[in-house]
Amino acid sequence: MLSLRQFQQFLAVAETMNFRRAAERLNMAQPPLTTAIRLMEEELGVRLFERTNRITGLTAAGEVLQEEGRRAILQAERAVALAKRAGEGSIGTLRIGFVASAVRHLVPRIIAAFRQTHPMVVLELEEATTARQIAAIMADRMDVGIVALPIPGDAEPHISTSLLMDSRLIAAIPADHPLAFDPSSPLPLAALANESWVLFPGGEGPGLYATILRACAEAGFSPRVGQRAVQMETIGGLVAAGLGVALVPELFRSSTREGVVFRDLDGAGTPIPYRVGLAWQTERSSAVLSSFLQSMSGFKQSNSVR
């Protein structure tokens, strides 16, 4: 099998039709180049050049080898370039999970920002709750997740996190409910003590669930859960249907949902933080993941919300 060096030597001679000029191009002496071409012909068992006292042209075998040799050199150069890009995190595949509440305000901007600088990275996106993302990251089915913080305590030794957005929760109340009147003034969290709540299952977002229960406890009550739903958008729909009150991220205030009034919260137990961040397995990394995390370091600073 011919080496890339032999292809380069052959192509230099084929393109110059002169051993001296080819040797100069290759930065080598002429006699070793002449010997290399002779040995190449012997190895292949064919003549590559038509000769008299000088080279006059390529044989049919030489013409084929010239075309294929150029392709071999280009492919080798491409392989080297791709290997370098892979090592730099510029190509590859990144499996990203995200909570549904991040779809509207964070995910499009994060993906657009990363694709702008890493267009050759293939992104595999999957919507999942925080708990399911953490499980997938731990099992190496996902590289990084956009999750609601904090993460479960038992995952902390194995999962690293980085803050993307720092916001708070507000009350979502059916529009015809007495507590929906005067939406411009803050509502004490304790005012929701006797209401039926729409809340997500604790196992799907244990960190945020614990944060909500702790806030309610500080306000002197435990929420009476009448309905459960996993996604914040679904929770908002159930509130609009009059099935209960809920706490949703402040950014939901900008959404146009008929039948729901949003009110700020004050008093004991407030403000209730709503933080979204990145999560990845501490002991497992890749060049693509490192590039993604690096690109997000500036994103989180410009997207904090209080």
Summary of the structure (lengths in Angstrom):
residues: 306
radius of gyration: 32.2
end to end distance: 65.6
largest distance: 105.2
contacts: 960
relative contact order: 0.14
helix: 46%
strand: 25%
